[in-house]
Amino acid sequence: MDGSQQAPTQQGMPGGGGFAGGPRGGMRGGGFLPGGGLTGIVTTVLLVLTCIVLAISFYQLFRKAGFSGVIGLLMLVPVVNLGVALYLAFAEWPVLAELKRVKMQLGSLEAAQATTTAVPPAPAATAEPLAAPSA
């Protein structure tokens, strides 16, 4: 190589940001979001609040269905949540199984009472002689 050829420098690159291009002086503002650090903080707070609300909601949903509420927390895990949702949709809910059991017990109890309960006897008629009309 002779001295007439030189390696490209930052100033010689299109965009002036080094070999990858981009803004001069590199990335400023504290992140990839416009607005800098405050936008990142607000976004993080909103994300955390959303996760908390979802965690409480899924916990209550699974608990009311009769499952362990901890299973509902798995809904926050990506990809696992698909399996958990399918499990919730197709598994027999403990609450509904208990309801079915109670209805069967009540039905058998009512049937047993219907067969053992006799019709109460009619009140006995009094056998008093009719009084003769007085003259």
C-alpha positions as CSV (number, residue, x, y, z in Angstrom):
1,M,0.0,0.0,0.0
2,D,1.3,3.4,-0.8
3,G,0.7,6.4,1.4
4,S,-2.0,7.9,-0.8
5,Q,-4.7,5.5,0.5
6,Q,-6.0,6.2,4.0
7,A,-8.4,4.3,6.2
8,P,-11.8,6.0,6.5
9,T,-12.2,8.2,9.6
10,Q,-15.3,9.2,11.6
11,Q,-15.5,12.5,9.7
12,G,-15.4,10.7,6.4
13,M,-18.4,8.4,7.2
14,P,-21.9,9.3,6.0
15,G,-23.9,10.5,9.0
16,G,-20.7,11.2,10.9
17,G,-21.4,8.7,13.7
18,G,-18.7,6.2,13.1
19,F,-19.0,3.0,11.1
20,A,-22.6,2.3,12.1
21,G,-23.8,5.8,11.2
22,G,-26.2,7.6,13.5
23,P,-26.0,10.8,15.4
24,R,-22.7,12.6,15.9
25,G,-21.1,11.8,19.2
26,G,-23.1,8.6,19.8
27,M,-26.3,8.1,21.6
28,R,-27.3,10.8,24.1
29,G,-30.3,11.2,26.3
30,G,-29.9,8.1,28.4
31,G,-31.6,5.5,26.3
32,F,-33.5,4.6,23.1
33,L,-36.7,6.4,24.0
34,P,-37.1,10.1,23.0
35,G,-37.3,12.3,26.1
36,G,-34.4,10.8,28.0
37,G,-34.4,9.4,31.5
38,L,-37.8,10.7,32.6
39,T,-39.5,8.8,29.9
40,G,-37.7,5.6,30.9
41,I,-38.7,6.1,34.5
42,V,-42.4,6.7,33.7
43,T,-42.4,3.7,31.3
44,T,-40.9,1.5,34.0
45,V,-43.4,2.6,36.7
46,L,-46.3,2.0,34.3
47,L,-44.9,-1.5,33.5
48,V,-44.5,-2.4,37.1
49,L,-48.0,-1.1,38.0
50,T,-49.5,-3.1,35.1
51,C,-47.7,-6.3,36.3
52,I,-49.0,-5.8,39.8
53,V,-52.6,-5.3,38.7
54,L,-52.4,-8.4,36.4
55,A,-50.8,-10.5,39.1
56,I,-53.5,-9.6,41.6
57,S,-56.3,-10.2,39.0
58,F,-54.9,-13.6,37.9
59,Y,-54.4,-14.6,41.5
60,Q,-58.0,-13.9,42.4
61,L,-59.4,-15.5,39.2
62,F,-57.6,-18.8,39.9
63,R,-58.5,-18.7,43.6
64,K,-62.2,-18.1,42.8
65,A,-62.2,-21.0,40.3
66,G,-60.9,-23.2,43.1
67,F,-57.3,-23.6,42.0
68,S,-54.3,-22.4,43.9
69,G,-53.9,-18.6,43.4
70,V,-50.1,-19.1,42.8
71,I,-50.9,-20.8,39.5
72,G,-52.4,-17.5,38.3
73,L,-49.0,-15.8,38.8
74,L,-47.7,-18.1,36.0
75,M,-49.8,-16.0,33.7
76,L,-47.1,-13.3,33.9
77,V,-44.5,-15.6,32.4
78,P,-44.4,-15.4,28.6
79,V,-45.1,-18.6,26.7
80,V,-46.0,-20.4,30.0
81,N,-49.1,-18.2,30.1
82,L,-50.5,-19.9,27.0
83,G,-50.4,-23.3,28.7
84,V,-51.9,-22.0,31.9
85,A,-54.7,-20.4,30.0
86,L,-55.4,-23.7,28.2
87,Y,-55.3,-25.5,31.5
88,L,-57.8,-23.0,33.0
89,A,-60.1,-23.4,30.0
90,F,-60.2,-27.2,29.8
91,A,-59.6,-28.5,33.3
92,E,-62.5,-29.3,35.6
93,W,-62.8,-26.5,38.0
94,P,-62.8,-27.6,41.7
95,V,-65.6,-25.1,42.4
96,L,-67.9,-26.7,39.7
97,A,-67.0,-30.2,40.9
98,E,-68.1,-29.3,44.4
99,L,-71.3,-27.7,43.1
100,K,-72.1,-30.9,41.2
101,R,-71.4,-33.0,44.3
102,V,-73.7,-30.8,46.5
103,K,-76.5,-30.9,43.9
104,M,-76.3,-34.7,43.8
105,Q,-76.5,-34.9,47.6
106,L,-79.5,-32.6,47.7
107,G,-81.2,-34.5,44.9
108,S,-80.7,-37.9,46.7
109,L,-81.8,-36.3,50.0
110,E,-85.0,-34.9,48.4
111,A,-85.7,-38.3,46.8
112,A,-85.2,-40.1,50.1
113,Q,-87.5,-37.6,51.9
114,A,-90.2,-38.0,49.2
115,T,-90.4,-41.8,49.6
116,T,-90.3,-41.9,53.4
117,T,-92.7,-39.0,54.1
118,A,-96.2,-40.4,54.3
119,V,-99.3,-38.4,53.6
120,P,-100.6,-37.0,56.9
121,P,-103.9,-38.7,57.8
122,A,-107.0,-36.7,57.4
123,P,-108.7,-35.5,60.6
124,A,-111.0,-38.1,62.0
125,A,-114.7,-37.4,61.4
126,T,-116.6,-37.1,64.6
127,A,-119.4,-39.6,64.9
128,E,-121.8,-37.6,66.9
129,P,-125.5,-38.4,66.3
130,L,-127.4,-35.7,64.7
131,A,-129.7,-34.0,67.2
132,A,-133.3,-34.3,66.5
133,P,-135.0,-31.0,66.0
134,S,-136.9,-30.0,69.0
135,A,-140.5,-29.3,68.7
